Amino acid sequence: MRQYILLIFILLTTTVFSQRKITGVVKDEKGDGLPFVSIVIKGTNKGTKSNDLGEYLISVPDSNNIVLKFSFIGFESQEITIENKTNINVTLISSVSLDEVVVVGYGSATKKELTGATSKVGGEDVEKMNLSRMDQALQGQVSGVNISTNSGSPGGASNIRIRGLSTFGD
């Protein structure tokens, strides 16, 4: 009798708790793998994230109507029904134009929302200077930025002050 009960219990648990593994790669429009994309089973809080190459592995209940939601900052979310698939590759479409974003010291803002002065030092300008340190590249390029070196030795520390000293003198 115990053997029959144990057999019924095993059969029930394998059918109720059976899982299927779904693998795949999440890429951007250029075909590069996207790291740390959130992959969640819709309607639950169970999920995973893609690795550095955009690869992921997630265990889902063995059902064909499971929906996976792929989301990443700056990209449009996608929902995909797994059906009978075990490998699902996804390409996420960019939803933000980075040309319109300005990073400020306490967050970010779009150009139209920004009040105050901004300065830009382009990468092409820095390459033309052929300098070994970034602080040297900024010296004299941005108004209100004062850069001084503590010593003349290579690798010596620099002080970078934006718009002078603060009220506490540091």
VEXZAMI-109665 format. One record per residue: residue number from 1; residue in one letter; x, y, z of N, C-alpha, C in turn. Coordinates in steps of 0.001 Angstrom, whole numbers, m for minus. Each point is the difference from the previous one (the first is absolute). Layout:
R:NUM:A:X:Y:Z:X:Y:Z:X:Y:Z
...
***
This chain:
R:1:M:821:m1197:0:m821:1197:0:863:1258:0
R:2:R:1090:m14:799:907:1155:45:631:248:m1367
R:3:Q:314:m1068:m718:627:156:m1302:m944:696:m976
R:4:Y:m1301:m332:63:m967:647:m894:m175:1474:339
R:5:I:m25:316:1277:m132:1406:411:1235:785:m424
R:6:L:1171:m580:178:1235:651:m404:32:205:m1513
R:7:L:m431:m984:m768:m45:100:m1450:m959:1089:m453
R:8:I:m1169:77:614:m977:1041:m346:558:1374:344
R:9:F:664:120:1157:599:1272:415:1072:450:m993
R:10:I:837:m911:m431:1053:331:m964:m601:444:m1325
R:11:L:m1008:m713:m467:m642:376:m1262:m656:1376:87
R:12:L:m669:282:1100:m646:1297:170:1020:1135:71
R:13:T:1070:m201:739:989:1068:136:746:238:m1299
R:14:T:243:m1026:m780:698:211:m1262:m891:707:m1013
R:15:T:m1294:m251:19:m879:695:m933:m299:1411:456
R:16:V:m136:218:1308:m312:1335:517:1232:893:m26
R:17:F:1148:m540:385:1200:802:136:989:m171:m1141
R:18:S:m413:m556:m1103:943:m202:m1091:391:1348:m597
R:19:Q:1258:124:m275:563:1249:m498:652:m243:m1357
R:20:R:30:1048:m773:660:m42:m1293:1019:1129:m29
R:21:K:1176:m264:m547:1048:1007:m65:m44:694:m1361
R:22:I:m18:1327:50:13:820:m1208:1332:733:m29
R:23:T:680:m58:m1139:1268:703:m178:m114:934:m1189
R:24:G:970:879:m121:27:888:m1144:992:1120:202
R:25:V:m21:933:m951:887:1160:25:m842:1243:m254
R:26:V:265:1051:771:m663:1285:m195:1011:939:m631
R:27:K:m375:570:m1164:910:876:m745:m654:1348:m254
R:28:D:838:982:m346:m518:1292:m418:m144:13:m1518
R:29:E:m348:1154:m545:m236:103:m1443:1250:m268:m826
R:30:K:1184:228:584:1258:m214:m709:451:m1457:42
R:31:G:m662:m811:844:378:m1398:132:925:m275:1167
R:32:D:262:1023:823:848:m185:1176:m839:m522:1154
R:33:G:564:m914:789:m697:m545:1158:m215:1067:1063
R:34:L:m1184:26:607:m318:975:1047:138:m657:1376
R:35:P:891:512:851:139:m560:1343:m1069:539:938
R:36:F:m371:m789:993:m886:383:1094:m1413:374:m446
R:37:V:m484:m625:m1071:m1392:174:m414:m869:m801:963
R:38:S:m1087:591:445:m917:m667:918:m954:m890:m795
R:39:I:m60:m1287:362:m900:m957:m638:m897:m557:1104
R:40:V:m1302:294:m78:m940:m367:1057:m1140:m794:m597
R:41:I:m481:m1008:741:m1211:m726:m388:m1168:922:316
R:42:K:m758:382:m1020:m1082:971:162:m1016:m489:1037
R:43:G:m376:917:879:m967:m326:1038:625:m550:1267
R:44:T:1315:m147:16:707:m497:1183:1166:944:290
R:45:N:703:m282:1078:1230:730:283:1227:m871:m235
R:46:K:m180:m1118:m701:1094:m916:m303:668:429:m1296
R:47:G:1323:52:45:701:402:m1197:1491:m180:125
R:48:T:707:571:m960:1447:m82:m53:517:1216:m763
R:49:K:1305:77:m131:640:1062:m780:979:m636:m974
R:50:S:232:681:m1098:963:m508:m983:1421:275:495
R:51:N:940:m818:m448:1394:168:410:686:1051:m869
R:52:D:1320:105:105:763:1032:m723:m132:m113:m1515
R:53:L:m276:m1185:m504:m123:m206:m1448:m1446:57:m471
R:54:G:m939:220:927:m1413:47:m345:m690:m1346:80
R:55:E:715:m1043:441:m573:m1346:93:m795:m136:1298
R:56:Y:m1053:m796:m47:m806:m218:1199:m489:m1436:52
R:57:L:m396:m420:1206:m607:m1304:249:m1053:213:1069
R:58:I:m1227:m449:m272:m1084:146:958:m821:m1281:19
R:59:S:m421:m409:1197:m876:m1165:156:m1432:493:110
R:60:V:m871:m568:m821:m1410:397:m16:m866:m1241:184
R:61:P:m1231:185:484:m912:m1149:88:m227:m596:m1387
R:62:D:m197:m1303:m56:m176:m690:m1280:m1403:266:m543
R:63:S:m140:1146:m648:m1272:413:m581:302:821:m1242
R:64:N:m870:m50:m984:245:716:m1248:m481:1450:20
R:65:N:m778:387:1014:m527:1361:9:773:925:944
R:66:I:1225:m343:332:857:841:842:532:1145:m847
R:67:V:m20:1205:562:501:1185:m698:1223:525:741
R:68:L:1093:221:m739:1207:596:564:44:1472:m385
R:69:K:324:844:981:112:1440:m245:1469:393:89
R:70:F:517:590:m1078:1383:439:m92:13:1516:116
R:71:S:758:544:961:50:1454:162:1401:446:380
R:72:F:337:1200:m484:1314:587:241:m133:1498:m159
R:73:I:683:761:839:m97:1463:m47:475:507:m1350
R:74:G:m806:858:m607:352:577:m1288:m480:m817:m1188
R:75:F:m670:m1131:272:m499:m856:m1057:m1470:m302:233
R:76:E:m730:m239:m1084:m1407:m364:112:m127:m1428:524
R:77:S:m908:m196:965:m228:m1345:549:m682:m882:m1030
R:78:Q:283:m1282:72:m640:m970:m891:m570:m1143:822
R:79:E:m1157:m488:m410:m617:m1168:621:m110:m1090:m1062
R:80:I:482:m1192:356:27:m1113:m951:m607:m1235:656
R:81:T:m959:m627:m688:m584:m1254:459:941:m1126:m398
R:82:I:324:m890:943:1032:m1000:m281:m496:m1141:m872
R:83:E:m1284:m322:26:m581:m1097:m774:800:m1278:229
R:84:N:510:m639:m1043:775:m1236:143:1503:236:m81
R:85:K:414:1254:60:1411:340:m194:816:m235:1265
R:86:T:1261:m345:m208:949:m78:1110:1139:990:m187
R:87:N:78:619:m1180:1017:1006:m273:m688:1217:m608
R:88:I:95:1139:684:m640:1226:m475:1044:1104:m36
R:89:N:326:465:m1199:910:1134:m177:m833:1253:m231
R:90:V:406:1089:641:m784:1229:m28:887:1160:m422
R:91:T:m550:890:m830:669:1249:m360:m832:1147:544
R:92:L:594:783:909:m701:1139:589:273:1255:m827
R:93:I:m1035:814:m153:73:1225:m791:215:1179:942
R:94:S:952:864:m343:304:1177:813:m1189:952:16
R:95:S:m279:574:1181:m1120:927:106:434:1392:411
R:96:V:1291:233:194:498:1292:450:1081:478:m954
R:97:S:m54:1262:m321:1067:614:m772:981:608:988
R:98:L:1203:m540:82:973:470:981:555:1379:m332
R:99:D:m239:514:m1199:460:1336:m347:m722:1069:799
R:100:E:m1156:m320:548:m798:988:698:197:m31:1505
R:101:V:887:m857:512:169:m140:1435:1295:673:433
R:102:V:m79:789:1076:1164:649:585:165:m546:1400
R:103:V:1175:m513:316:254:m517:1331:505:1146:854
R:104:V:m656:212:1117:410:1037:943:448:m672:1291
R:105:G:586:754:909:587:m566:1210:m980:m708:904
R:106:Y:m1273:225:m132:m989:m587:902:m1078:m769:m739
R:107:G:218:m392:m1228:m985:m763:m764:197:225:m1480
R:108:S:m1100:55:m734:72:287:m1424:m1233:792:m400
R:109:A:110:720:m1093:m1111:815:m486:90:80:m1506
R:110:T:m1140:241:m645:32:213:m1441:447:1427:m267
R:111:K:473:274:m1195:502:1329:m331:m1056:1077:201
R:112:K:m1237:m290:m346:m1042:1018:103:m394:290:1445
R:113:E:252:m934:937:m333:199:1407:1137:633:787
R:114:L:1192:59:m565:1186:435:715:78:1516:49
R:115:T:220:533:1184:263:1427:149:1403:144:550
R:116:G:736:938:m486:1368:203:440:965:m237:m1136
R:117:A:1260:205:303:1041:m120:m1019:492:m1443:m81
R:118:T:246:m444:m1196:609:m1306:m212:1203:166:m901
R:119:S:949:m883:151:1187:0:m839:235:m1404:m501
R:120:K:605:m87:m1167:244:m1296:m607:1425:m58:m513
R:121:V:683:m1070:342:1318:m287:m548:m145:m1310:m744
R:122:G:109:40:m1321:m198:m1191:m818:1190:m938:36
R:123:G:m267:m1251:m251:1057:m1008:m28:1028:257:m1083
R:124:E:m464:570:m1118:937:312:m1085:998:1056:439
R:125:D:m476:995:772:882:1055:494:1051:m570:944
R:126:V:m397:m923:859:919:m607:962:1036:m847:m733
R:127:E:m412:m715:m1030:944:m833:m758:1073:837:m676
R:128:K:m370:1162:m503:957:868:m688:1074:525:947
R:129:M:m314:126:1296:944:558:971:1131:m965:327
R:130:N:m233:m1297:m99:1014:m1022:283:585:158:1402
R:131:L:m881:48:994:397:140:1401:m161:m1326:724
R:132:S:720:m142:1093:m53:m1268:722:m1063:m37:1088
R:133:R:m499:1154:431:m971:32:1086:m1209:826:m399
R:134:M:m1161:m417:474:m1247:678:m346:m65:1402:587
R:135:D:547:209:1190:m60:1328:594:782:1017:m831
R:136:Q:1075:m438:m656:751:889:m882:m827:393:m1221
R:137:A:m824:m913:m462:m830:277:m1169:m1083:1022:312
R:138:L:m477:45:1238:m1050:946:375:543:1388:305
R:139:Q:1283:100:371:589:1288:369:m87:984:m1162
R:140:G:m666:1107:247:m115:1047:m1011:m1087:m227:m1031
R:141:Q:m684:m1121:38:m1027:m312:m991:m1399:383:463
R:142:V:m228:m8:1322:m1329:231:548:72:1204:933
R:143:S:m849:987:m225:14:1185:859:m487:m347:1395
R:144:G:625:588:1000:m384:m233:1382:643:m1208:629
R:145:V:827:m726:m740:681:m1179:544:1466:345:179
R:146:N:480:m137:1250:1394:274:308:648:m1298:437
R:147:I:1074:m384:m684:692:m1247:299:1425:340:403
R:148:S:392:m472:1170:1371:224:463:576:m1332:455
R:149:T:1313:m155:m216:692:m1229:367:729:225:1316
R:150:N:m81:m959:909:641:129:1310:1508:m131:m67
R:151:S:501:m777:m945:1441:m197:m122:342:m149:m1478
R:152:G:1284:56:m284:447:m151:m1375:304:m1429:m375
R:153:S:m169:m932:932:342:m1390:m273:m1076:m667:m851
R:154:P:400:m948:m835:m991:m719:m812:m991:m744:899
R:155:G:m1263:102:m317:m1028:m664:783:m395:765:1240
R:156:G:505:1218:158:m354:813:1158:m1467:392:m40
R:157:A:m562:209:1169:m1419:323:103:m286:1405:m532
R:158:S:m1211:188:m492:m446:1293:m509:m1212:461:782
R:159:N:m143:1306:106:m1203:593:578:m816:581:m1140
R:160:I:m1247:m417:m100:m889:520:m1032:m1103:764:707
R:161:R:m79:1298:m271:m1013:843:631:m891:578:m1090
R:162:I:m1300:m154:216:m981:540:m935:m657:1198:658
R:163:R:106:1151:m632:m555:1264:520:566:365:1367
R:164:G:1290:m233:244:653:463:1228:m190:m938:1167
R:165:L:273:547:1201:m89:m774:1236:m1420:m36:500
R:166:S:m330:m1030:749:m1319:m52:629:38:829:1272
R:167:T:m1088:101:710:m76:815:1209:895:m517:1110
R:168:F:358:m1278:m21:856:m562:1029:1469:m26:m423
R:169:G:290:486:m1189:1371:90:m439:609:m1280:m531
R:170:D:m817:m982:m391:571:m1221:m568:m623:m318:m1315
***
